Amino acid sequence: MNVTPEQREQVRLSLLRYGLGFFTLGLAVSYLRSEGLGLDRDQMRMEIGYLEDKGFLKVMQKEISPENKLWATTASGRDYLAERGVES
């Protein structure tokens, strides 16, 4: 799916909100589809990677099934949302 800059921003904000409660790649794809944003897994990995590079998301350590990565929003990501008045 080709996304506009506005849609990309919405995707990133949504990922930060999802990370307040933890998410997997599959859940993020499903959640975004329910919002009308049908990114594929590769596009989603790129957006998650961007937010990781910014320090807004982090991979959580898991004892069981570590191959199924779980992401969470960092303190910096929560601050970013709060500063912009984005509801969590």
C-alpha positions in Angstrom: 0.0 0.0 0.0 1.3 3.4 -0.9 0.8 5.8 2.1 0.7 9.5 2.2 2.9 11.4 4.7 -0.3 12.0 6.7 -1.2 8.3 6.8 2.4 7.5 7.7 2.2 9.8 10.7 -1.1 8.2 11.7 0.5 4.8 11.5 3.4 5.9 13.7 1.1 7.5 16.3 -1.1 4.3 16.3 2.0 2.1 16.9 3.0 4.3 19.8 -0.5 3.9 21.3 -0.5 0.2 20.7 2.8 0.0 22.5 1.3 1.4 25.7 -0.1 -2.1 26.1 2.5 -4.1 24.1 1.9 -5.5 20.6 3.3 -8.1 18.1 3.8 -7.5 14.4 0.7 -9.5 13.6 -1.5 -7.6 16.0 -0.2 -4.2 14.7 -1.1 -5.3 11.1 -4.6 -6.3 12.3 -5.1 -3.1 14.3 -4.1 -0.9 11.5 -6.3 -2.7 9.0 -9.2 -2.0 11.4 -8.2 1.7 11.1 -8.3 1.5 7.3 -4.5 1.4 6.9 -3.6 -1.8 5.2 0.2 -1.9 5.5 1.9 -5.2 4.8 4.4 -6.8 7.2 7.5 -5.4 5.4 6.1 -1.9 5.5 5.1 -2.4 9.2 8.6 -3.6 10.0 10.0 -0.4 8.5 7.7 1.8 10.5 8.5 -0.1 13.7 12.2 0.1 12.9 11.9 3.9 12.5 10.3 4.3 15.9 12.9 2.0 17.4 15.7 4.1 15.9 14.0 7.2 17.4 13.9 5.5 20.8 10.1 5.6 20.9 9.6 1.8 20.8 11.6 -1.1 22.2 11.6 -4.9 21.9 10.6 -6.6 25.1 12.6 -9.6 26.4 10.5 -12.8 26.4 11.2 -16.1 28.0 8.7 -18.0 25.9 8.7 -17.8 22.1 11.2 -15.0 21.8 10.9 -15.3 18.0 7.5 -13.6 18.3 8.8 -10.1 19.1 6.8 -8.0 21.5 7.1 -4.2 21.3 6.4 -1.5 23.9 6.4 2.2 23.9 9.3 3.8 25.8 9.2 6.7 28.2 10.3 8.9 25.3 7.4 7.6 23.2 4.9 8.3 26.0 6.3 11.8 26.4 5.9 12.4 22.6 2.3 11.3 22.8 1.6 13.4 25.9 3.2 16.5 24.4 0.9 16.3 21.4 -2.2 15.6 23.4 -2.7 12.2 21.8 -4.9 10.0 23.9 -3.6 6.7 25.0 
